[in-house]
Amino acid sequence: MKKIFILFGLFFILTSFKVAAHEYYLSVTEINYKTESQSLQIITRVFVDDFENVLRKRFNNDIRLVKDAEEGPVRKMIERYLRQKLQLKSNGKKHQLKYLGKEYDNDQMILYIEVEKVAPFTEISITNSILTDLFDDQKNVVHVKVNGVTKSLLFQKNEDKKSFKFRN
C-alpha cells in the first residue's frame, strides 16, 4: 500500500514539470461509484507521448494526439484500446465502458470514461493492462471509491487482474 502512495505522489511530482522525455511509466485511474446514478465514473491519466506510441504501434503509424483530433479515427482507436486494456466487473457482471472524451494537461492526457447501469455491488474486479504492451516496467495505479471508502491497487505487466471487496 505504501508503494502505491509513493508511486502516486511521484506521478504528480513528475507531471508538475514539463519534460520532453520521462523515465517512469505510470498511469493513474480513479473509479468513483455514484450511487444516485448507479454509474462508475472513471478518469485515467496517461502520458501523451506513451499513449500516442501505443496507438501507433497497435493501429496506425501516422496517428497524432492533439487537442483538435478528438473525433473520427483517433476517437475510435482510443475507445478500442481502452476496451481491450481496461475491463471492469461488479459482482461477476462484465461492464461495457463508454469513452466520453479526453483533454490535455501539459504532457498528460486525461481520459473520461463511464459505465452506466451498475447496480450496488460488494465486489469489483479490474483488469488494467494500459501501456503494458509497450513498456515492460509500466505501472498502473487504480483508486476505487465506493460509498466514501477508497481502496487502491497497483497493476503491472503479468499482474493486471485484481479484485476488491466492499461492504454494503
N, C-alpha and C positions, 0 to 999 in steps of 0.2 A: 504494500500500500504506500509506503514511504517513497518507493521508487517511482510510482505513478505521479505523486505530487512533485517530486523533483523534476521529472520529465515535463510535466505540465508547466511548471514555473520556468524551466529552461526554454520551452517553446515561446512563451510570451516575452521573455527577456530577448531572445534572438529576434523575434519579429518586431521589436521596437526599433531595431536598426535596419536600415535598408542595405542589403548586402547583395552583391552580384551573384555570388555562389555561396552555398552553405554546406556544411559537412554533417549536419544532423538531418535525419529523415523521420519526420514526426507529423502525424495528423492528430487533431483533437475533434471528437464528435460528442455533442451534447444531445441527449434524448430526453425530452420532457413529456410526461404523460399528462394530458389535460382531461381531467375527469368530466368537466361540463360539456365538452365537445366530443368526448371519447375518441381522442386522437393522439398520435405521437408526433410531436413537433421536433424536428431534427435539424441541427446546424453542424456542418462539418467544415473544418478549416484545414486547407492543404496549401503547400507552397505552389504558386502558379507554374513555375518552371518544371517542377516534378510532375504535376498533373498534365501539363501540356506534353511532356515527353512520353508519359504512359499512353495518352490518347493517340499520339503519333505512332507509337510502336504498335498499338493494337488495331487502329482503324485507318489512319491516313497520314502519310508523311508530310503533308502540306498544312496541317492544322495550325492555327494561331489562336491563342486565347487572348482576346482583347475585349474591352468593355462593349464594343458595338456588335460583337459576334454572338449575340445571345440566342438568336433563332436559327432555324434551318438545321443543316447537318451537324453543326457543333453541339447544339442542344440535344439532338438525338444521340450523339456519341456519348455525351455526359450521362444522359439517362440510362443508356445501355450499360455503360461501365459501372455506374452506381448499383444498378440492379444485379449485376454479376458479382460485385465485390462487397456489398453491404446488404445483409439479409437479416430479417427480424421475425421471430415467432413469439407469440404470447400464449401461455397455457397450451403449447403444442400446435397452435394455429399459425400457419405461414401468412405473412402480410405482404401486400403489394406496395412498394414505395412509389410516391408521387413526387417527382422532381419539380420544384416550384421555380427555381431560378438561382442566379448567382450574383455576387458583387465582389469587388476587389478592395483590398485593404493593403496598400503597399505591395509587398511581394507575396501576399496571401490571397487565396480565393476562398470565399465563404459560400458554401453550397447550402441551399434551403430545400428541405425535403419534408414530406408529411405522409403519415399513414392514417387513413380515416377509418371510422367504424371499428374501433378497438375496444372491446368490452373490458371492464375491470379485470385485472389479472394478478396472479400471485407469482408467476414465473415468466421471465423473458429470456429468450435465447438469441444470441447475436453472433453473426459471422461478419467479421471485418477484415478483409484482405486488401484494402485500398493500398495501392502502390507497392505491395509486397512482391508483385510480379516484375517490378522494375528494380527495386532495391532490396537486397537480402537483409540489410540492417534497418529496414523500415519499422517504426513503432507506431501503433495506433492506440491512443488513449480514448476510452469511451466512458462518459459520465451519464448515468441514467437516474432521472429524478421522478419518483412516483410518490404521490401523497406527502410531499415535503421531505422525503427521505432520498438522499443521493448516494449512489454506490458507483464505484469506479473500477475499471479493469484495464489491463494492458494487453494488447494484441500484437503479435509479431508473426513473421513467416513460420509456418507449421504450427502455430498456436493461434489460429484465427477463429475458433469457435468456443464460446463460453456462455454461461448462464448465470442469472441472478434469481434469487427468491425474495419476494417482498411479502409483507403481511398485509392483510386487508384492514 
